[in-house]
Amino acid sequence: MSSKTLKEHLVIVGAGMAGSRLASKVQAEFPDRFTITLIGEEPEAGYNRIMLSSFLAQECGLEELMLIDMEQFLENQGVVIAANPAIDINLNSKQVLLRNGELIHFDKLVMATGSRSSCLSVKGSDADNVIGFRNLQDVSLMTRLKSESRVVVIGGGLLGLEAAVGLVKQGNKVTLLHRAGFLLNRQLDEVSANLLMNRLSSMGIEFRLGASTKAFNILPGQVSQAGSVSLSSGEEIEADLFVVATGIDPEISLAKRAGLNINRAIIVNEFLETSEKNVFAIGECSEFEGQTFGLVAPIWSQLDSLLSALSDRQKAFSVEPVPTKLKVSGVHVFSVGTTCTINDEGVIQYIDHVLNHYRKLIVKDGKLVGAILYGNVADGGWYFQLIQNQTDVSTMLDTLIFGEAYCEKRAA
């Protein structure tokens, strides 16, 4: 019997960032143990979704989006099934049913189905020109816009801001709607958010804060083409395209049909195993200790734990703080840990109005627990390390705001 027939068949459902990188890593680390089939619903597999904003802003090319070497994966007998998604899973027979009717048998299965853009439950949200910002198809629609097209972006989080900047750099007229009173309200405070908004306004983006979407209004004589959006304030804004970036929802419909335990996402243990033996989940479709994941850092940590589980090393996954950074060229924002306080106790702040630099540090019981940096973010990594290591900073409170170099100079 050949070594090939002795290999276990690892099937990965989802060819996004988590699934494709896992496929590449498993192939490299366990070349004699697994044959790998990667199943995706998009025509493209293995691209870096977090670079879509850079691609939209024309700061990188399509070839730079690729996350793994797909040619090498295929040369090493990896199988990629694209534009043919899994529509059902039979855990008893260990088979995945594809849309074209094909059945794929597995020995081990990884759910890497990711997430979808959250939909707004308002009239007209299913119009053809109301889209998300999640994949290459979305970006393709945006890049085909005529110059000076009117675009409304809904959502003032990281994804919405990155979409707005990319669209305005293409020469479009962009208005961004945000339900909260200031941008990035989960990561920033009002001072840093205002500095950020001023900077983005200078790039040509208009803002409507505290604005809730009431309805998308279909154009007269059209069936599924919206011409404007109505706000709860009564204002109506006309546009050619509407980009909804209000969050993501884990894609769990397939897991639910298969009978896996789910909550908001697919429930996994510290080794990324689901309620079914030899069935794992990773990335935005997974949930561990009540938390779901939308940033790449914890997902790469999950990947390491899953690789160890496949090799029986058993490296447990744990949730750790993750810094937030805005991927907009020339705009520097860093946020980590606790950013909101009831009062100013334990808060150290610094602002330079000339350079538009701002820092806010939050200290509790002699330890740094949160940091916001705008403009000069060079010390972000150091502050993050202090938080992770739970370093006692009580002896440097008078210099902490000035950064690592200054603190080290004073301590010398």
C-alpha positions as CSV (number, residue, x, y, z in Angstrom):
1,M,0.0,0.0,0.0
2,S,1.4,3.4,-0.9
3,S,2.1,6.1,1.6
4,K,-0.5,8.2,-0.2
5,T,-3.4,5.9,0.5
6,L,-2.4,5.9,4.2
7,K,-2.8,9.6,4.5
8,E,-5.7,11.1,6.4
9,H,-8.0,13.4,4.4
10,L,-8.3,16.8,5.9
11,V,-11.1,18.8,4.4
12,I,-11.2,22.6,5.1
13,V,-14.6,24.3,4.4
14,G,-13.8,27.9,3.7
15,A,-10.9,29.2,1.5
16,G,-10.6,32.6,3.2
17,M,-7.6,33.8,5.2
18,A,-7.9,31.2,8.1
19,G,-8.8,28.2,5.9
20,S,-6.2,28.8,3.2
21,R,-3.4,29.6,5.6
22,L,-4.2,26.5,7.6
23,A,-4.1,24.4,4.4
24,S,-0.7,25.8,3.5
25,K,0.7,25.3,7.1
26,V,-0.6,21.7,7.4
27,Q,0.8,20.8,4.0
28,A,4.2,22.2,5.0
29,E,4.3,20.7,8.5
30,F,2.6,17.3,7.8
31,P,3.4,16.4,4.2
32,D,3.2,12.6,4.9
33,R,0.2,12.6,7.1
34,F,-2.6,14.6,5.3
35,T,-4.0,15.0,1.9
36,I,-5.8,18.4,1.9
37,T,-8.9,19.6,0.2
38,L,-9.8,23.3,0.5
39,I,-13.4,24.2,-0.4
40,G,-14.4,27.8,-1.1
41,E,-17.5,29.7,-2.3
42,E,-15.7,32.5,-4.0
43,P,-13.9,32.2,-7.4
44,E,-10.7,33.3,-5.7
45,A,-9.0,31.4,-2.8
46,G,-6.2,32.3,-0.5
47,Y,-6.2,36.1,-0.7
48,N,-5.5,38.5,2.2
49,R,-8.9,40.0,3.1
50,I,-7.3,42.6,5.4
51,M,-5.5,44.2,2.5
52,L,-8.7,44.9,0.6
53,S,-8.8,48.5,1.8
54,S,-5.2,49.0,0.4
55,F,-6.3,47.3,-2.9
56,L,-9.3,49.6,-3.0
57,A,-7.1,52.7,-2.4
58,Q,-4.9,51.4,-5.2
59,E,-1.9,51.1,-2.9
60,C,-1.2,47.5,-3.9
61,G,-1.9,45.2,-6.8
62,L,-3.9,42.0,-7.0
63,E,-0.8,39.8,-6.8
64,E,0.1,41.4,-3.5
65,L,-3.2,40.2,-2.0
66,M,-2.3,36.6,-2.2
67,L,-1.8,35.1,1.3
68,I,-0.3,31.8,0.3
69,D,1.6,30.4,-2.7
70,M,-1.4,28.7,-4.3
71,E,0.7,27.2,-7.2
72,Q,3.0,25.5,-4.7
73,F,0.0,24.2,-2.7
74,L,-1.4,22.6,-5.9
75,E,2.0,21.3,-7.0
76,N,2.2,19.5,-3.7
77,Q,-1.1,17.6,-4.4
78,G,-3.3,20.0,-2.5
79,V,-6.9,20.3,-3.9
80,V,-8.8,23.5,-4.2
81,I,-12.5,23.6,-5.0
82,A,-13.5,27.2,-5.8
83,A,-16.9,28.7,-6.5
84,N,-18.5,25.4,-5.4
85,P,-19.4,25.8,-1.7
86,A,-20.3,23.1,0.8
87,I,-24.1,23.1,1.3
88,D,-24.4,20.2,3.8
89,I,-22.3,18.0,6.1
90,N,-23.1,14.4,7.2
91,L,-21.1,13.9,10.4
92,N,-22.1,10.2,10.6
93,S,-20.9,9.3,7.2
94,K,-18.1,11.9,7.3
95,Q,-19.1,13.5,4.0
96,V,-19.4,17.1,2.7
97,L,-22.0,17.8,0.0
98,L,-21.0,20.4,-2.5
99,R,-23.4,22.6,-4.5
100,N,-22.8,20.7,-7.7
101,G,-23.8,17.4,-5.9
102,E,-20.3,16.0,-5.4
103,L,-19.7,14.3,-2.0
104,I,-16.3,14.7,-0.4
105,H,-15.3,12.2,2.4
106,F,-13.1,13.4,5.3
107,D,-11.2,12.0,8.2
108,K,-10.8,15.4,9.8
109,L,-12.8,18.5,9.1
110,V,-12.2,22.1,9.7
111,M,-14.9,24.7,9.6
112,A,-13.4,28.0,8.4
113,T,-16.6,29.6,7.0
114,G,-15.7,33.0,8.3
115,S,-18.4,35.7,8.5
116,R,-20.7,37.9,6.4
117,S,-21.3,41.6,6.5
118,S,-24.1,42.4,8.9
119,C,-27.3,43.4,7.1
120,L,-29.4,46.4,8.1
121,S,-33.0,45.4,8.8
122,V,-34.5,48.3,6.9
123,K,-36.6,48.8,3.8
124,G,-34.5,48.6,0.6
125,S,-31.4,47.0,2.1
126,D,-31.6,44.2,-0.5
127,A,-31.1,46.6,-3.4
128,D,-28.4,45.6,-5.9
129,N,-26.3,48.8,-5.1
130,V,-26.4,48.2,-1.3
131,I,-23.3,46.1,-0.7
132,G,-20.9,45.1,2.1
133,F,-17.1,45.4,2.1
134,R,-15.9,41.8,2.6
135,N,-14.6,40.3,-0.6
136,L,-13.0,41.0,-4.0
137,Q,-16.5,41.1,-5.6
138,D,-17.4,44.0,-3.4
139,V,-14.2,45.8,-4.2
140,S,-14.7,45.1,-7.9
141,L,-18.1,47.0,-7.8
142,M,-16.4,49.9,-6.0
143,T,-13.6,50.2,-8.5
144,R,-16.0,50.2,-11.5
145,L,-17.6,53.4,-10.3
146,K,-17.4,56.4,-12.6
147,S,-15.2,59.2,-11.3
148,E,-17.0,61.5,-8.8
149,S,-19.7,59.0,-8.1
150,R,-21.6,59.6,-4.9
151,V,-21.1,57.0,-2.3
152,V,-22.6,56.6,1.2
153,V,-20.6,54.4,3.7
154,I,-22.6,53.3,6.7
155,G,-20.5,52.5,9.8
156,G,-17.7,54.5,11.4
157,G,-15.7,51.5,12.6
158,L,-12.4,50.3,11.2
159,L,-13.9,48.7,8.1
160,G,-16.1,51.7,7.3
161,L,-13.3,54.2,7.6
162,E,-11.0,52.2,5.4
163,A,-13.7,51.8,2.8
164,A,-14.4,55.5,2.9
165,V,-10.8,56.5,2.4
166,G,-10.3,54.0,-0.4
167,L,-13.4,55.4,-2.2
168,V,-12.4,59.0,-1.8
169,K,-8.9,58.3,-3.1
170,Q,-10.6,57.0,-6.2
171,G,-12.1,60.4,-6.8
172,N,-15.6,59.6,-5.4
173,K,-17.7,61.9,-3.2
174,V,-18.1,60.0,0.0
175,T,-20.4,60.6,3.0
176,L,-20.0,58.4,6.0
177,L,-22.9,57.7,8.4
178,H,-22.2,56.6,12.0
179,R,-24.8,55.8,14.6
180,A,-22.6,56.8,17.6
181,G,-21.5,60.3,18.5
182,F,-17.9,59.8,17.5
183,L,-15.8,57.5,15.2
184,L,-14.3,54.3,16.4
185,N,-16.3,54.7,19.6
186,R,-15.3,51.2,20.8
187,Q,-11.5,51.9,20.4
188,L,-11.1,55.7,20.9
189,D,-12.2,58.5,23.2
190,E,-13.9,61.6,21.9
191,V,-10.7,63.7,21.8
192,S,-8.8,61.2,19.6
193,A,-11.9,60.5,17.5
194,N,-12.3,64.3,16.7
195,L,-8.6,64.5,15.7
196,L,-9.2,61.5,13.4
197,M,-12.4,63.0,11.9
198,N,-10.7,66.3,11.2
199,R,-7.9,64.5,9.3
200,L,-10.4,62.4,7.3
201,S,-12.5,65.5,6.6
202,S,-9.4,67.2,5.1
203,M,-9.2,64.2,2.7
204,G,-12.7,65.0,1.4
205,I,-15.0,62.7,3.5
206,E,-18.2,64.2,4.8
207,F,-19.6,62.8,8.1
208,R,-23.0,62.4,9.7
209,L,-22.7,61.3,13.3
210,G,-25.5,60.1,15.5
211,A,-27.2,59.1,12.3
212,S,-29.3,55.9,12.1
213,T,-30.4,54.5,8.7
214,K,-34.1,54.4,8.3
215,A,-34.5,53.2,4.7
216,F,-32.9,52.8,1.3
217,N,-35.2,54.4,-1.3
218,I,-35.6,52.6,-4.6
219,L,-35.4,54.8,-7.7
220,P,-38.7,55.4,-9.5
221,G,-39.1,52.8,-12.3
222,Q,-36.4,50.6,-10.8
223,V,-36.9,47.2,-9.0
224,S,-33.6,46.9,-7.0
225,Q,-31.6,50.1,-7.5
226,A,-31.6,52.5,-4.5
227,G,-31.2,56.2,-5.2
228,S,-31.0,57.6,-1.7
229,V,-30.9,56.7,2.0
230,S,-33.2,58.2,4.6
231,L,-31.9,59.0,8.1
232,S,-33.8,59.0,11.4
233,S,-33.1,62.8,11.5
234,G,-35.3,63.2,8.5
235,E,-32.3,63.9,6.1
236,E,-32.2,62.1,2.8
237,I,-28.9,61.6,1.0
238,E,-28.7,60.6,-2.6
239,A,-26.0,58.3,-3.8
240,D,-25.0,55.9,-6.6
241,L,-23.6,53.2,-4.2
242,F,-24.2,52.4,-0.6
243,V,-21.6,50.4,1.4
244,V,-22.7,48.8,4.6
245,A,-19.9,48.3,7.1
246,T,-21.7,48.0,10.4
247,G,-20.1,44.7,11.5
248,I,-19.9,41.1,10.7
249,D,-22.0,38.0,11.6
250,P,-20.3,34.6,11.9
251,E,-21.3,32.2,9.1
252,I,-22.7,29.2,11.0
253,S,-25.6,28.0,8.8
254,L,-23.7,25.0,7.6
255,A,-22.6,24.1,11.1
256,K,-26.1,24.5,12.4
257,R,-27.5,22.1,9.8
258,A,-24.8,19.6,10.6
259,G,-25.8,19.6,14.3
260,L,-22.7,21.2,15.8
261,N,-23.1,23.1,19.1
262,I,-23.4,26.8,18.3
263,N,-24.1,30.0,20.2
264,R,-23.3,33.2,18.3
265,A,-20.7,31.1,16.5
266,I,-19.4,27.5,16.5
267,I,-18.4,26.6,20.0
268,V,-14.9,25.3,20.3
269,N,-12.6,24.2,23.2
270,E,-9.0,25.4,23.8
271,F,-7.8,23.1,21.0
272,L,-10.4,24.4,18.5
273,E,-12.3,21.1,18.5
274,T,-16.1,21.4,18.2
275,S,-18.8,19.3,19.9
276,E,-17.9,16.5,17.3
277,K,-14.6,14.6,17.5
278,N,-12.2,15.3,14.7
279,V,-14.3,18.4,13.6
280,F,-12.7,21.7,14.3
281,A,-13.6,25.4,13.7
282,I,-11.2,28.4,13.3
283,G,-11.5,32.1,12.6
284,E,-14.5,34.3,12.5
285,C,-17.0,31.4,12.6
286,S,-15.6,30.1,15.9
287,E,-16.5,31.0,19.5
288,F,-14.3,30.3,22.5
289,E,-15.4,31.1,26.1
290,G,-18.2,33.3,24.8
291,Q,-15.9,35.4,22.5
292,T,-15.9,35.6,18.8
293,F,-13.0,36.9,16.6
294,G,-12.8,39.6,14.0
295,L,-9.1,40.6,14.1
296,V,-6.4,38.6,12.6
297,A,-4.0,38.2,15.6
298,P,-6.2,35.9,17.6
299,I,-7.0,33.9,14.5
300,W,-3.3,33.2,13.8
301,S,-3.0,32.2,17.5
302,Q,-5.9,29.8,16.9
303,L,-4.1,28.4,13.9
304,D,-1.0,27.6,16.0
305,S,-3.2,25.8,18.6
306,L,-5.0,23.8,15.9
307,L,-1.7,22.8,14.3
308,S,-0.4,21.6,17.7
309,A,-3.7,19.6,18.2
310,L,-3.2,17.9,14.8
311,S,0.3,16.9,15.9
312,D,-0.8,15.9,19.4
313,R,1.4,18.6,21.0
314,Q,-1.8,20.2,22.6
315,K,-0.9,23.9,22.7
316,A,-4.0,25.5,24.3
317,F,-5.5,28.6,22.7
318,S,-6.2,31.6,25.0
319,V,-7.7,35.0,24.5
320,E,-5.3,37.9,24.9
321,P,-5.6,41.7,24.3
322,V,-5.2,42.8,20.7
323,P,-4.1,46.3,19.6
324,T,-6.3,48.1,17.1
325,K,-4.7,49.9,14.2
326,L,-6.3,51.8,11.3
327,K,-5.0,50.7,7.9
328,V,-5.1,54.2,6.3
329,S,-1.9,55.6,4.7
330,G,-0.7,58.7,6.5
331,V,-3.2,58.3,9.4
332,H,-1.8,56.7,12.6
333,V,-4.1,55.3,15.3
334,F,-3.3,52.8,18.0
335,S,-5.6,51.5,20.7
336,V,-5.4,48.6,23.2
337,G,-7.0,47.5,26.4
338,T,-9.4,49.6,28.4
339,T,-10.2,52.9,26.7
340,C,-13.2,54.1,28.6
341,T,-13.3,55.3,32.2
342,I,-16.1,56.5,34.5
343,N,-14.0,59.3,35.8
344,D,-10.5,60.6,35.2
345,E,-9.0,58.6,38.0
346,G,-5.8,56.8,36.8
347,V,-5.9,58.7,33.4
348,I,-2.8,60.3,32.0
349,Q,-3.3,62.5,28.9
350,Y,-1.1,64.5,26.5
351,I,-2.1,66.5,23.4
352,D,0.0,68.5,21.0
353,H,-2.3,70.7,19.0
354,V,0.4,71.8,16.6
355,L,1.4,68.3,15.5
356,N,-2.0,66.8,16.2
357,H,-0.5,64.1,18.5
358,Y,-2.5,62.7,21.4
359,R,-1.9,60.1,24.0
360,K,-4.2,58.7,26.7
361,L,-3.0,56.1,29.2
362,I,-5.2,54.4,31.8
363,V,-3.5,53.0,34.9
364,K,-5.2,50.9,37.6
365,D,-3.6,49.5,40.7
366,G,-0.1,50.6,39.5
367,K,-0.5,48.8,36.1
368,L,-1.2,50.1,32.7
369,V,-4.5,48.7,31.4
370,G,-5.2,50.8,28.3
371,A,-3.7,53.1,25.8
372,I,-4.9,55.4,23.0
373,L,-2.3,57.0,20.6
374,Y,-3.1,59.2,17.7
375,G,-0.4,60.7,15.4
376,N,2.8,59.5,17.0
377,V,2.2,55.8,17.6
378,A,5.8,54.7,17.9
379,D,5.5,53.6,21.5
380,G,2.4,51.5,20.9
381,G,4.2,48.3,21.0
382,W,6.0,49.2,24.3
383,Y,2.7,50.1,26.0
384,F,1.1,46.9,24.7
385,Q,4.0,44.9,26.2
386,L,3.6,46.7,29.6
387,I,-0.1,45.7,29.5
388,Q,0.6,42.1,28.6
389,N,3.3,41.7,31.1
390,Q,1.3,43.4,33.8
391,T,4.3,45.6,34.6
392,D,4.2,47.7,37.7
393,V,4.5,51.3,36.3
394,S,3.8,53.1,39.6
395,T,7.4,54.5,39.8
396,M,7.2,56.0,36.3
397,L,3.8,57.7,36.3
398,D,5.3,61.1,35.8
399,T,7.2,60.1,32.6
400,L,5.1,57.2,31.2
401,I,3.2,59.4,28.8
402,F,6.5,60.4,27.0
403,G,7.3,56.9,26.0
404,E,9.9,54.2,26.3
405,A,13.0,56.2,25.4
406,Y,12.3,59.0,27.9
407,C,11.5,56.5,30.7
408,E,14.7,54.6,30.1
409,K,16.7,57.8,30.0
410,R,15.2,59.0,33.3
411,A,15.8,55.6,34.9
412,A,19.5,55.5,33.8
